[in-house]
Structure formats: structure tokens, C-alpha cells
Amino acid sequence: MEILNEFVSTLGFPIAVTVFLLIRIEKKLDELNKTLLLVVEALGKTQQ
């Protein structure tokens, strides 16, 4: 049981931070993708 407590206390925080950052980055990437699609669409309209 002591080993399990040590494992969670050692790796729990880095895992939690990693998950938090991955979720934030995913949201930012989705926003960036939408913006790029709008730019491509706008460029397509100006070239026609």
C-alpha cells in the first residue's frame, strides 16, 4: 500500500498537469483550424 501511495504522489501531479495542458491545446487547435478554414475560404472568393 505504501508503494501505491508513493507512486500516486510522485506521478499523479505530472499526469494531471499533462492532461490539463492537452485539453487546453486541443481547444486552441480547434480554434486555429476554424480560423484557417475561414482564411482559405476568403482567399478562394477573392481569386474567383
mmCIF file of the N, C-alpha and C atoms, coordinates in Angstrom:
data_MODEL
# 
_entry.id   MODEL 
# 
loop_
_atom_site.group_PDB 
_atom_site.id 
_atom_site.type_symbol 
_atom_site.label_atom_id 
_atom_site.label_alt_id 
_atom_site.label_comp_id 
_atom_site.label_asym_id 
_atom_site.label_entity_id 
_atom_site.label_seq_id 
_atom_site.pdbx_PDB_ins_code 
_atom_site.Cartn_x 
_atom_site.Cartn_y 
_atom_site.Cartn_z 
_atom_site.occupancy 
_atom_site.B_iso_or_equiv 
_atom_site.pdbx_formal_charge 
_atom_site.auth_seq_id 
_atom_site.auth_comp_id 
_atom_site.auth_asym_id 
_atom_site.auth_atom_id 
_atom_site.pdbx_PDB_model_num 
ATOM 1   N N  . MET A 1 1  ? 0.825   -1.197 0.000   1.00 0.00 ? 1  MET A N  1 
ATOM 2   C CA . MET A 1 1  ? 0.000   0.000  0.000   1.00 0.00 ? 1  MET A CA 1 
ATOM 3   C C  . MET A 1 1  ? 0.866   1.256  0.000   1.00 0.00 ? 1  MET A C  1 
ATOM 4   N N  . GLU A 1 2  ? 1.975   1.196  0.671   1.00 0.00 ? 2  GLU A N  1 
ATOM 5   C CA . GLU A 1 2  ? 2.888   2.339  0.731   1.00 0.00 ? 2  GLU A CA 1 
ATOM 6   C C  . GLU A 1 2  ? 3.457   2.649  -0.650  1.00 0.00 ? 2  GLU A C  1 
ATOM 7   N N  . ILE A 1 3  ? 3.733   1.600  -1.403  1.00 0.00 ? 3  ILE A N  1 
ATOM 8   C CA . ILE A 1 3  ? 4.275   1.789  -2.751  1.00 0.00 ? 3  ILE A CA 1 
ATOM 9   C C  . ILE A 1 3  ? 3.239   2.486  -3.640  1.00 0.00 ? 3  ILE A C  1 
ATOM 10  N N  . LEU A 1 4  ? 1.982   2.104  -3.498  1.00 0.00 ? 4  LEU A N  1 
ATOM 11  C CA . LEU A 1 4  ? 0.921   2.727  -4.288  1.00 0.00 ? 4  LEU A CA 1 
ATOM 12  C C  . LEU A 1 4  ? 0.779   4.206  -3.946  1.00 0.00 ? 4  LEU A C  1 
ATOM 13  N N  . ASN A 1 5  ? 0.823   4.537  -2.670  1.00 0.00 ? 5  ASN A N  1 
ATOM 14  C CA . ASN A 1 5  ? 0.744   5.940  -2.255  1.00 0.00 ? 5  ASN A CA 1 
ATOM 15  C C  . ASN A 1 5  ? 1.916   6.746  -2.811  1.00 0.00 ? 5  ASN A C  1 
ATOM 16  N N  . GLU A 1 6  ? 3.097   6.167  -2.772  1.00 0.00 ? 6  GLU A N  1 
ATOM 17  C CA . GLU A 1 6  ? 4.282   6.856  -3.298  1.00 0.00 ? 6  GLU A CA 1 
ATOM 18  C C  . GLU A 1 6  ? 4.168   7.053  -4.810  1.00 0.00 ? 6  GLU A C  1 
ATOM 19  N N  . PHE A 1 7  ? 3.672   6.031  -5.489  1.00 0.00 ? 7  PHE A N  1 
ATOM 20  C CA . PHE A 1 7  ? 3.503   6.109  -6.942  1.00 0.00 ? 7  PHE A CA 1 
ATOM 21  C C  . PHE A 1 7  ? 2.532   7.225  -7.325  1.00 0.00 ? 7  PHE A C  1 
ATOM 22  N N  . VAL A 1 8  ? 1.391   7.282  -6.651  1.00 0.00 ? 8  VAL A N  1 
ATOM 23  C CA . VAL A 1 8  ? 0.384   8.302  -6.955  1.00 0.00 ? 8  VAL A CA 1 
ATOM 24  C C  . VAL A 1 8  ? 0.903   9.688  -6.613  1.00 0.00 ? 8  VAL A C  1 
ATOM 25  N N  . SER A 1 9  ? 1.570   9.824  -5.492  1.00 0.00 ? 9  SER A N  1 
ATOM 26  C CA . SER A 1 9  ? 2.069   11.143 -5.101  1.00 0.00 ? 9  SER A CA 1 
ATOM 27  C C  . SER A 1 9  ? 3.200   11.605 -6.015  1.00 0.00 ? 9  SER A C  1 
ATOM 28  N N  . THR A 1 10 ? 3.957   10.666 -6.548  1.00 0.00 ? 10 THR A N  1 
ATOM 29  C CA . THR A 1 10 ? 5.067   11.017 -7.434  1.00 0.00 ? 10 THR A CA 1 
ATOM 30  C C  . THR A 1 10 ? 4.587   11.335 -8.843  1.00 0.00 ? 10 THR A C  1 
ATOM 31  N N  . LEU A 1 11 ? 3.703   10.517 -9.369  1.00 0.00 ? 11 LEU A N  1 
ATOM 32  C CA . LEU A 1 11 ? 3.285   10.670 -10.764 1.00 0.00 ? 11 LEU A CA 1 
ATOM 33  C C  . LEU A 1 11 ? 1.920   11.322 -10.939 1.00 0.00 ? 11 LEU A C  1 
ATOM 34  N N  . GLY A 1 12 ? 1.154   11.441 -9.899  1.00 0.00 ? 12 GLY A N  1 
ATOM 35  C CA . GLY A 1 12 ? -0.198  11.991 -10.017 1.00 0.00 ? 12 GLY A CA 1 
ATOM 36  C C  . GLY A 1 12 ? -0.216  13.422 -10.510 1.00 0.00 ? 12 GLY A C  1 
ATOM 37  N N  . PHE A 1 13 ? 0.617   14.264 -9.942  1.00 0.00 ? 13 PHE A N  1 
ATOM 38  C CA . PHE A 1 13 ? 0.637   15.677 -10.335 1.00 0.00 ? 13 PHE A CA 1 
ATOM 39  C C  . PHE A 1 13 ? 1.090   15.863 -11.780 1.00 0.00 ? 13 PHE A C  1 
ATOM 40  N N  . PRO A 1 14 ? 2.199   15.257 -12.200 1.00 0.00 ? 14 PRO A N  1 
ATOM 41  C CA . PRO A 1 14 ? 2.596   15.424 -13.612 1.00 0.00 ? 14 PRO A CA 1 
ATOM 42  C C  . PRO A 1 14 ? 1.543   14.908 -14.593 1.00 0.00 ? 14 PRO A C  1 
ATOM 43  N N  . ILE A 1 15 ? 0.883   13.825 -14.244 1.00 0.00 ? 15 ILE A N  1 
ATOM 44  C CA . ILE A 1 15 ? -0.162  13.297 -15.124 1.00 0.00 ? 15 ILE A CA 1 
ATOM 45  C C  . ILE A 1 15 ? -1.324  14.272 -15.201 1.00 0.00 ? 15 ILE A C  1 
ATOM 46  N N  . ALA A 1 16 ? -1.727  14.826 -14.072 1.00 0.00 ? 16 ALA A N  1 
ATOM 47  C CA . ALA A 1 16 ? -2.834  15.784 -14.048 1.00 0.00 ? 16 ALA A CA 1 
ATOM 48  C C  . ALA A 1 16 ? -2.494  17.034 -14.860 1.00 0.00 ? 16 ALA A C  1 
ATOM 49  N N  . VAL A 1 17 ? -1.281  17.528 -14.728 1.00 0.00 ? 17 VAL A N  1 
ATOM 50  C CA . VAL A 1 17 ? -0.865  18.716 -15.482 1.00 0.00 ? 17 VAL A CA 1 
ATOM 51  C C  . VAL A 1 17 ? -0.840  18.410 -16.978 1.00 0.00 ? 17 VAL A C  1 
ATOM 52  N N  . THR A 1 18 ? -0.355  17.249 -17.338 1.00 0.00 ? 18 THR A N  1 
ATOM 53  C CA . THR A 1 18 ? -0.299  16.857 -18.746 1.00 0.00 ? 18 THR A CA 1 
ATOM 54  C C  . THR A 1 18 ? -1.693  16.784 -19.353 1.00 0.00 ? 18 THR A C  1 
ATOM 55  N N  . VAL A 1 19 ? -2.617  16.164 -18.645 1.00 0.00 ? 19 VAL A N  1 
ATOM 56  C CA . VAL A 1 19 ? -3.994  16.065 -19.142 1.00 0.00 ? 19 VAL A CA 1 
ATOM 57  C C  . VAL A 1 19 ? -4.600  17.453 -19.293 1.00 0.00 ? 19 VAL A C  1 
ATOM 58  N N  . PHE A 1 20 ? -4.394  18.300 -18.305 1.00 0.00 ? 20 PHE A N  1 
ATOM 59  C CA . PHE A 1 20 ? -4.917  19.669 -18.358 1.00 0.00 ? 20 PHE A CA 1 
ATOM 60  C C  . PHE A 1 20 ? -4.379  20.418 -19.574 1.00 0.00 ? 20 PHE A C  1 
ATOM 61  N N  . LEU A 1 21 ? -3.078  20.328 -19.803 1.00 0.00 ? 21 LEU A N  1 
ATOM 62  C CA . LEU A 1 21 ? -2.467  21.039 -20.929 1.00 0.00 ? 21 LEU A CA 1 
ATOM 63  C C  . LEU A 1 21 ? -2.922  20.479 -22.270 1.00 0.00 ? 21 LEU A C  1 
ATOM 64  N N  . LEU A 1 22 ? -3.077  19.168 -22.361 1.00 0.00 ? 22 LEU A N  1 
ATOM 65  C CA . LEU A 1 22 ? -3.542  18.573 -23.614 1.00 0.00 ? 22 LEU A CA 1 
ATOM 66  C C  . LEU A 1 22 ? -4.959  19.024 -23.951 1.00 0.00 ? 22 LEU A C  1 
ATOM 67  N N  . ILE A 1 23 ? -5.802  19.138 -22.944 1.00 0.00 ? 23 ILE A N  1 
ATOM 68  C CA . ILE A 1 23 ? -7.170  19.605 -23.176 1.00 0.00 ? 23 ILE A CA 1 
ATOM 69  C C  . ILE A 1 23 ? -7.159  21.051 -23.648 1.00 0.00 ? 23 ILE A C  1 
ATOM 70  N N  . ARG A 1 24 ? -6.338  21.884 -23.022 1.00 0.00 ? 24 ARG A N  1 
ATOM 71  C CA . ARG A 1 24 ? -6.256  23.296 -23.428 1.00 0.00 ? 24 ARG A CA 1 
ATOM 72  C C  . ARG A 1 24 ? -5.720  23.427 -24.849 1.00 0.00 ? 24 ARG A C  1 
ATOM 73  N N  . ILE A 1 25 ? -4.683  22.660 -25.170 1.00 0.00 ? 25 ILE A N  1 
ATOM 74  C CA . ILE A 1 25 ? -4.083  22.735 -26.505 1.00 0.00 ? 25 ILE A CA 1 
ATOM 75  C C  . ILE A 1 25 ? -5.078  22.264 -27.560 1.00 0.00 ? 25 ILE A C  1 
ATOM 76  N N  . GLU A 1 26 ? -5.859  21.240 -27.235 1.00 0.00 ? 26 GLU A N  1 
ATOM 77  C CA . GLU A 1 26 ? -6.839  20.740 -28.194 1.00 0.00 ? 26 GLU A CA 1 
ATOM 78  C C  . GLU A 1 26 ? -7.860  21.826 -28.541 1.00 0.00 ? 26 GLU A C  1 
ATOM 79  N N  . LYS A 1 27 ? -8.315  22.559 -27.555 1.00 0.00 ? 27 LYS A N  1 
ATOM 80  C CA . LYS A 1 27 ? -9.273  23.641 -27.810 1.00 0.00 ? 27 LYS A CA 1 
ATOM 81  C C  . LYS A 1 27 ? -8.646  24.723 -28.685 1.00 0.00 ? 27 LYS A C  1 
ATOM 82  N N  . LYS A 1 28 ? -7.399  25.059 -28.398 1.00 0.00 ? 28 LYS A N  1 
ATOM 83  C CA . LYS A 1 28 ? -6.715  26.088 -29.190 1.00 0.00 ? 28 LYS A CA 1 
ATOM 84  C C  . LYS A 1 28 ? -6.522  25.623 -30.633 1.00 0.00 ? 28 LYS A C  1 
ATOM 85  N N  . LEU A 1 29 ? -6.188  24.353 -30.818 1.00 0.00 ? 29 LEU A N  1 
ATOM 86  C CA . LEU A 1 29 ? -6.006  23.824 -32.170 1.00 0.00 ? 29 LEU A CA 1 
ATOM 87  C C  . LEU A 1 29 ? -7.315  23.822 -32.945 1.00 0.00 ? 29 LEU A C  1 
ATOM 88  N N  . ASP A 1 30 ? -8.422  23.526 -32.276 1.00 0.00 ? 30 ASP A N  1 
ATOM 89  C CA . ASP A 1 30 ? -9.722  23.581 -32.945 1.00 0.00 ? 30 ASP A CA 1 
ATOM 90  C C  . ASP A 1 30 ? -10.036 24.999 -33.411 1.00 0.00 ? 30 ASP A C  1 
ATOM 91  N N  . GLU A 1 31 ? -9.763  25.978 -32.563 1.00 0.00 ? 31 GLU A N  1 
ATOM 92  C CA . GLU A 1 31 ? -9.996  27.373 -32.938 1.00 0.00 ? 31 GLU A CA 1 
ATOM 93  C C  . GLU A 1 31 ? -9.098  27.782 -34.110 1.00 0.00 ? 31 GLU A C  1 
ATOM 94  N N  . LEU A 1 32 ? -7.853  27.355 -34.072 1.00 0.00 ? 32 LEU A N  1 
ATOM 95  C CA . LEU A 1 32 ? -6.918  27.673 -35.151 1.00 0.00 ? 32 LEU A CA 1 
ATOM 96  C C  . LEU A 1 32 ? -7.364  27.042 -36.463 1.00 0.00 ? 32 LEU A C  1 
ATOM 97  N N  . ASN A 1 33 ? -7.845  25.822 -36.400 1.00 0.00 ? 33 ASN A N  1 
ATOM 98  C CA . ASN A 1 33 ? -8.323  25.132 -37.594 1.00 0.00 ? 33 ASN A CA 1 
ATOM 99  C C  . ASN A 1 33 ? -9.511  25.868 -38.205 1.00 0.00 ? 33 ASN A C  1 
ATOM 100 N N  . LYS A 1 34 ? -10.448 26.307 -37.370 1.00 0.00 ? 34 LYS A N  1 
ATOM 101 C CA . LYS A 1 34 ? -11.600 27.062 -37.875 1.00 0.00 ? 34 LYS A CA 1 
ATOM 102 C C  . LYS A 1 34 ? -11.152 28.363 -38.542 1.00 0.00 ? 34 LYS A C  1 
ATOM 103 N N  . THR A 1 35 ? -10.202 29.033 -37.924 1.00 0.00 ? 35 THR A N  1 
ATOM 104 C CA . THR A 1 35 ? -9.701  30.290 -38.480 1.00 0.00 ? 35 THR A CA 1 
ATOM 105 C C  . THR A 1 35 ? -9.020  30.060 -39.823 1.00 0.00 ? 35 THR A C  1 
ATOM 106 N N  . LEU A 1 36 ? -8.218  29.025 -39.910 1.00 0.00 ? 36 LEU A N  1 
ATOM 107 C CA . LEU A 1 36 ? -7.543  28.723 -41.178 1.00 0.00 ? 36 LEU A CA 1 
ATOM 108 C C  . LEU A 1 36 ? -8.541  28.374 -42.274 1.00 0.00 ? 36 LEU A C  1 
ATOM 109 N N  . LEU A 1 37 ? -9.590  27.666 -41.929 1.00 0.00 ? 37 LEU A N  1 
ATOM 110 C CA . LEU A 1 37 ? -10.616 27.358 -42.925 1.00 0.00 ? 37 LEU A CA 1 
ATOM 111 C C  . LEU A 1 37 ? -11.300 28.627 -43.426 1.00 0.00 ? 37 LEU A C  1 
ATOM 112 N N  . LEU A 1 38 ? -11.536 29.573 -42.534 1.00 0.00 ? 38 LEU A N  1 
ATOM 113 C CA . LEU A 1 38 ? -12.123 30.851 -42.946 1.00 0.00 ? 38 LEU A CA 1 
ATOM 114 C C  . LEU A 1 38 ? -11.178 31.624 -43.865 1.00 0.00 ? 38 LEU A C  1 
ATOM 115 N N  . VAL A 1 39 ? -9.893  31.586 -43.578 1.00 0.00 ? 39 VAL A N  1 
ATOM 116 C CA . VAL A 1 39 ? -8.909  32.274 -44.414 1.00 0.00 ? 39 VAL A CA 1 
ATOM 117 C C  . VAL A 1 39 ? -8.857  31.643 -45.803 1.00 0.00 ? 39 VAL A C  1 
ATOM 118 N N  . VAL A 1 40 ? -8.841  30.329 -45.853 1.00 0.00 ? 40 VAL A N  1 
ATOM 119 C CA . VAL A 1 40 ? -8.810  29.637 -47.147 1.00 0.00 ? 40 VAL A CA 1 
ATOM 120 C C  . VAL A 1 40 ? -10.070 29.959 -47.940 1.00 0.00 ? 40 VAL A C  1 
ATOM 121 N N  . GLU A 1 41 ? -11.204 29.976 -47.268 1.00 0.00 ? 41 GLU A N  1 
ATOM 122 C CA . GLU A 1 41 ? -12.463 30.305 -47.939 1.00 0.00 ? 41 GLU A CA 1 
ATOM 123 C C  . GLU A 1 41 ? -12.440 31.741 -48.467 1.00 0.00 ? 41 GLU A C  1 
ATOM 124 N N  . ALA A 1 42 ? -11.930 32.668 -47.681 1.00 0.00 ? 42 ALA A N  1 
ATOM 125 C CA . ALA A 1 42 ? -11.855 34.067 -48.107 1.00 0.00 ? 42 ALA A CA 1 
ATOM 126 C C  . ALA A 1 42 ? -10.907 34.227 -49.289 1.00 0.00 ? 42 ALA A C  1 
ATOM 127 N N  . LEU A 1 43 ? -9.787  33.533 -49.260 1.00 0.00 ? 43 LEU A N  1 
ATOM 128 C CA . LEU A 1 43 ? -8.844  33.607 -50.381 1.00 0.00 ? 43 LEU A CA 1 
ATOM 129 C C  . LEU A 1 43 ? -9.447  33.013 -51.645 1.00 0.00 ? 43 LEU A C  1 
ATOM 130 N N  . GLY A 1 44 ? -10.215 31.954 -51.490 1.00 0.00 ? 44 GLY A N  1 
ATOM 131 C CA . GLY A 1 44 ? -10.867 31.346 -52.645 1.00 0.00 ? 44 GLY A CA 1 
ATOM 132 C C  . GLY A 1 44 ? -11.868 32.284 -53.288 1.00 0.00 ? 44 GLY A C  1 
ATOM 133 N N  . LYS A 1 45 ? -12.573 33.061 -52.484 1.00 0.00 ? 45 LYS A N  1 
ATOM 134 C CA . LYS A 1 45 ? -13.561 34.001 -53.024 1.00 0.00 ? 45 LYS A CA 1 
ATOM 135 C C  . LYS A 1 45 ? -12.887 35.160 -53.752 1.00 0.00 ? 45 LYS A C  1 
ATOM 136 N N  . THR A 1 46 ? -11.732 35.596 -53.263 1.00 0.00 ? 46 THR A N  1 
ATOM 137 C CA . THR A 1 46 ? -11.058 36.732 -53.900 1.00 0.00 ? 46 THR A CA 1 
ATOM 138 C C  . THR A 1 46 ? -10.403 36.333 -55.214 1.00 0.00 ? 46 THR A C  1 
ATOM 139 N N  . GLN A 1 47 ? -10.072 35.076 -55.382 1.00 0.00 ? 47 GLN A N  1 
ATOM 140 C CA . GLN A 1 47 ? -9.410  34.635 -56.609 1.00 0.00 ? 47 GLN A CA 1 
ATOM 141 C C  . GLN A 1 47 ? -10.397 34.359 -57.729 1.00 0.00 ? 47 GLN A C  1 
ATOM 142 N N  . GLN A 1 48 ? -11.657 34.249 -57.416 1.00 0.00 ? 48 GLN A N  1 
ATOM 143 C CA . GLN A 1 48 ? -12.648 33.926 -58.456 1.00 0.00 ? 48 GLN A CA 1 
ATOM 144 C C  . GLN A 1 48 ? -13.159 35.123 -59.147 1.00 0.00 ? 48 GLN A C  1 
# 
